[in-house]
Amino acid sequence: MSKGEPDYTYGFRLVKRRCQALTPVCAGRRYSLGWRRPGRPAKRSPERPRWGAAKKDHAMRTAKVARKTNETEIAVTVDLDGTGTYQVATGIGFLDHMLEQLSRHSLMDLTVSAKGDLHIDFHHTTEDTGIAIGEAVSQALGDRRGITRYAEATIPMDETLTRATMDISNRPYLIWRVNFSKSKLGDMDTELFKEWFQAFAQAAGITLHIENLYGENNHHIIESCYKALARALRNAVTIDPRKAEDVPSTKGTLGGSL
């Protein structure tokens, strides 16, 4: 074979009707394989939108919330279509750890800056952080158009198994079936975790059921609760491309009575 002459060892030429494919290897260069109709550029069917088109239409699902009382001062930002990046500082180390899990496993970008009356106890800061994050999620959802709405996640963590089930219905409700064998984890009272989930569900407008099915280690129990919440939230807020412009309710709106 002379220099510059195409080598068809790894290529082929097919002609079938008016379509053709060609992949010659010539002088160290390899051409890409592709079908085309001669003289006509490829067209995309209008019934098949480009990948990510639904996400583009809902790209601004972000919110900022600032909450200030005599007990706490909290600033929160969320991006429901993020990558799970976070920057959290509440002054309560264990709560920071749980909120980082919420962000990472929901893929919701989250920043939280909180200053509270920790010299009294952790109650106000824990509860108000749940309120602020819930309000931010609710604002980012807008009219909740296009969301999947319902989701469930069951999360194992060593000997522990926990399930979170939710309906982003704008009708807040919490079922909490979680028990602890210790009153504290680090410096944090374990009874405050229910307060956080109650505040979050109420402010976000979510019907939320959290059930620890079994487990022994208190750290594993509560961490699996946050991870289950995160995975369920991730699925429930996802835009359904088949109904991206519709509110997922026969009423045409989410909120109020059934």
C-alpha positions as CSV (number, residue, x, y, z in Angstrom):
1,M,0.0,0.0,0.0
2,S,1.5,3.3,-1.0
3,K,1.7,6.3,1.3
4,G,-1.5,8.3,1.6
5,E,-3.7,5.4,0.2
6,P,-6.7,4.6,2.4
7,D,-6.4,1.5,4.5
8,Y,-9.8,-0.2,5.0
9,T,-8.5,-2.9,7.4
10,Y,-10.5,-1.4,10.2
11,G,-13.0,0.5,8.1
12,F,-15.7,-0.3,5.7
13,R,-17.9,1.2,3.1
14,L,-21.6,0.4,2.8
15,V,-24.2,1.7,0.5
16,K,-27.7,0.9,1.3
17,R,-30.5,2.8,-0.4
18,R,-29.3,6.4,0.0
19,C,-27.4,6.1,3.3
20,Q,-23.7,5.5,3.7
21,A,-21.0,5.0,6.3
22,L,-17.3,5.4,5.8
23,T,-14.4,4.9,8.2
24,P,-11.1,4.8,6.3
25,V,-7.7,5.0,8.1
26,C,-5.4,7.1,6.0
27,A,-1.9,8.3,6.8
28,G,-2.4,7.7,10.5
29,R,-5.7,9.5,10.6
30,R,-9.0,7.8,11.4
31,Y,-12.4,9.3,10.3
32,S,-15.5,8.9,12.5
33,L,-18.2,6.5,11.6
34,G,-21.7,8.0,11.0
35,W,-24.8,7.5,9.0
36,R,-26.0,10.3,6.9
37,R,-28.3,11.0,4.0
38,P,-26.2,12.6,1.2
39,G,-26.7,16.3,0.9
40,R,-29.0,16.6,3.9
41,P,-28.0,17.6,7.4
42,A,-29.2,15.5,10.4
43,K,-32.4,16.8,11.9
44,R,-33.8,16.3,15.4
45,S,-37.4,15.2,15.8
46,P,-39.4,17.9,17.6
47,E,-41.0,15.2,19.7
48,R,-37.6,14.4,21.1
49,P,-36.1,17.4,23.0
50,R,-32.4,17.7,23.6
51,W,-31.0,16.0,26.7
52,G,-31.5,18.3,29.7
53,A,-34.1,20.5,28.1
54,A,-36.5,19.9,31.0
55,K,-33.9,20.8,33.5
56,K,-33.1,24.0,31.6
57,D,-36.7,25.2,31.8
58,H,-36.5,24.7,35.6
59,A,-32.9,25.8,36.1
60,M,-33.6,28.6,38.6
61,R,-34.8,26.5,41.4
62,T,-32.8,28.4,44.0
63,A,-33.7,30.4,47.0
64,K,-32.2,32.5,49.8
65,V,-33.7,32.9,53.2
66,A,-32.7,35.2,56.1
67,R,-34.3,34.6,59.4
68,K,-33.6,36.8,62.4
69,T,-35.3,36.7,65.9
70,N,-34.2,37.6,69.4
71,E,-32.9,34.0,69.7
72,T,-31.3,33.2,66.4
73,E,-29.9,34.8,63.2
74,I,-29.8,32.4,60.2
75,A,-29.0,32.7,56.5
76,V,-29.7,29.8,54.1
77,T,-29.2,29.3,50.4
78,V,-30.3,26.2,48.4
79,D,-30.1,25.0,44.8
80,L,-32.3,22.0,44.2
81,D,-30.5,21.2,41.0
82,G,-27.0,21.4,42.5
83,T,-24.3,18.8,42.9
84,G,-24.4,18.3,46.7
85,T,-21.9,21.0,47.7
86,Y,-22.3,22.5,51.1
87,Q,-21.0,25.1,53.6
88,V,-22.6,24.7,57.0
89,A,-21.8,26.5,60.3
90,T,-24.5,26.3,63.0
91,G,-22.3,26.3,66.0
92,I,-23.5,22.7,66.7
93,G,-21.0,20.2,65.4
94,F,-23.4,17.2,65.2
95,L,-26.1,19.2,63.5
96,D,-23.5,20.5,61.0
97,H,-22.6,16.8,60.2
98,M,-26.3,15.9,59.6
99,L,-26.9,18.9,57.3
100,E,-23.8,18.0,55.3
101,Q,-25.3,14.5,54.8
102,L,-28.6,16.1,53.7
103,S,-26.8,18.2,51.1
104,R,-24.5,15.5,49.8
105,H,-27.1,12.8,49.3
106,S,-29.9,15.0,48.0
107,L,-27.5,16.7,45.6
108,M,-29.0,20.0,46.9
109,D,-26.4,22.7,47.2
110,L,-26.7,24.1,50.7
111,T,-25.2,27.0,52.7
112,V,-26.2,27.6,56.3
113,S,-24.8,30.2,58.6
114,A,-26.5,30.3,62.0
115,K,-25.8,32.2,65.2
116,G,-28.0,31.4,68.2
117,D,-28.4,31.4,72.0
118,L,-26.2,28.3,72.4
119,H,-25.3,29.5,75.9
120,I,-28.9,28.5,76.9
121,D,-29.2,25.3,74.9
122,F,-29.4,24.0,71.3
123,H,-33.2,24.0,70.9
124,H,-33.7,27.4,69.2
125,T,-30.8,27.1,66.8
126,T,-31.8,23.5,65.8
127,E,-35.5,24.3,65.3
128,D,-34.9,27.6,63.5
129,T,-32.4,26.0,61.2
130,G,-35.0,23.5,60.2
131,I,-37.5,26.3,59.5
132,A,-35.1,28.3,57.4
133,I,-34.0,25.4,55.3
134,G,-37.6,24.3,54.8
135,E,-38.6,27.8,53.8
136,A,-35.8,27.9,51.2
137,V,-36.8,24.5,49.8
138,S,-40.4,25.7,49.5
139,Q,-39.4,28.9,47.7
140,A,-37.1,27.1,45.3
141,L,-40.0,24.7,44.4
142,G,-42.2,27.6,43.4
143,D,-45.6,26.3,42.3
144,R,-44.1,22.8,42.3
145,R,-44.8,22.4,38.6
146,G,-43.3,19.3,37.0
147,I,-42.0,17.7,40.1
148,T,-42.2,13.9,40.8
149,R,-43.9,14.8,44.1
150,Y,-43.9,11.4,45.8
151,A,-40.8,9.5,46.8
152,E,-39.5,6.9,49.3
153,A,-36.0,5.9,50.4
154,T,-34.9,3.1,52.7
155,I,-31.4,3.5,53.9
156,P,-29.2,0.9,55.7
157,M,-26.3,2.0,57.9
158,D,-24.6,-1.1,59.4
159,E,-27.1,-2.6,61.8
160,T,-29.7,0.1,61.2
161,L,-32.4,0.5,58.6
162,T,-34.5,3.7,58.2
163,R,-37.2,4.7,55.8
164,A,-38.3,8.1,54.7
165,T,-41.5,8.6,52.7
166,M,-42.7,12.0,51.4
167,D,-45.3,13.8,49.5
168,I,-44.4,17.4,48.5
169,S,-48.0,18.3,48.8
170,N,-47.9,21.7,50.5
171,R,-49.8,20.0,53.3
172,P,-47.2,19.7,56.0
173,Y,-47.3,16.7,58.4
174,L,-44.7,14.7,60.2
175,I,-44.9,11.1,61.4
176,W,-41.8,10.4,63.6
177,R,-41.2,6.8,64.6
178,V,-37.7,7.0,65.9
179,N,-36.5,6.1,69.4
180,F,-33.1,6.6,71.0
181,S,-31.5,4.7,73.8
182,K,-29.4,7.8,74.9
183,S,-30.5,11.3,75.7
184,K,-27.4,12.9,74.0
185,L,-25.2,12.5,71.0
186,G,-22.1,14.5,71.8
187,D,-23.5,17.7,73.3
188,M,-26.8,17.5,71.4
189,D,-30.0,16.3,73.0
190,T,-31.5,13.5,70.9
191,E,-35.0,14.8,71.5
192,L,-34.1,17.9,69.3
193,F,-33.9,15.8,66.1
194,K,-37.7,15.5,66.0
195,E,-37.9,19.3,66.5
196,W,-35.7,19.8,63.4
197,F,-37.7,17.4,61.2
198,Q,-41.0,18.9,62.4
199,A,-39.8,22.4,61.6
200,F,-38.4,21.4,58.2
201,A,-41.6,19.5,57.1
202,Q,-43.8,22.4,58.3
203,A,-41.8,25.1,56.5
204,A,-41.2,23.1,53.3
205,G,-44.9,22.0,53.0
206,I,-44.0,18.3,53.0
207,T,-45.9,15.4,54.3
208,L,-43.0,13.4,55.8
209,H,-42.9,10.0,57.4
210,I,-39.7,8.9,59.1
211,E,-39.5,5.4,60.5
212,N,-36.5,3.7,62.0
213,L,-37.3,0.1,61.3
214,Y,-34.5,-1.2,63.5
215,G,-31.1,-0.3,64.9
216,E,-29.0,-0.1,68.0
217,N,-26.3,2.6,67.5
218,N,-27.9,6.1,68.1
219,H,-25.5,7.8,65.7
220,H,-26.4,5.3,63.0
221,I,-30.1,5.8,63.7
222,I,-30.2,9.6,63.3
223,E,-27.7,9.7,60.4
224,S,-29.8,7.2,58.5
225,C,-32.8,9.4,59.1
226,Y,-31.1,12.4,57.4
227,K,-29.7,10.3,54.6
228,A,-33.2,8.7,53.9
229,L,-34.7,12.2,53.9
230,A,-32.0,13.4,51.5
231,R,-32.5,10.5,49.0
232,A,-36.3,10.8,49.1
233,L,-36.1,14.6,48.6
234,R,-33.7,14.2,45.7
235,N,-36.3,11.9,43.9
236,A,-39.4,13.9,44.8
237,V,-38.1,17.2,43.5
238,T,-36.8,15.7,40.3
239,I,-38.6,17.1,37.2
240,D,-40.7,14.5,35.4
241,P,-39.9,15.1,31.7
242,R,-43.2,13.7,30.7
243,K,-45.1,16.3,32.7
244,A,-42.6,19.1,33.1
245,E,-45.1,21.9,32.7
246,D,-47.9,20.4,34.8
247,V,-48.6,20.6,38.5
248,P,-48.8,17.0,39.7
249,S,-52.4,17.2,41.1
250,T,-55.8,16.8,39.6
251,K,-56.7,20.1,41.3
252,G,-54.2,22.0,39.2
253,T,-52.5,23.3,42.3
254,L,-50.7,21.9,45.4
255,G,-52.0,22.9,48.7
256,G,-55.1,23.0,50.8
257,S,-57.4,20.0,51.2
258,L,-57.2,16.7,49.3
